[in-house]
Amino acid sequence: MPLSNNCKVLTAPEAIEILDITRARMSQLIKQGKITPVKKLDKVSLFLRADVEEKRKELEALREKYQPYNSANEDE
């Protein structure tokens, strides 16, 4: 299902897709308190799009810092 940019709430699979991480990494971020679901219903967790977008920017910055060779060597 394509993600709508005007949707303010995301499911865990949608958040995982935006963050470009695995389910295991998402679980780890939740346990560490680095991203928090706004609502948890049984097995469904919902996240605010704004929180997910903010975390995406943080993760991209960390990837750039700790894996600079991935983007730097592509042009060579």
Secondary structure, 3 states (H helix, E strand, C coil): CCCCCCCCEEEHHHHHHHHCCCHHHHHHHHHCCCCCCCEEECCEEEEEHHHHHHHHHHHHHHHHHHCHHHHHHHHC
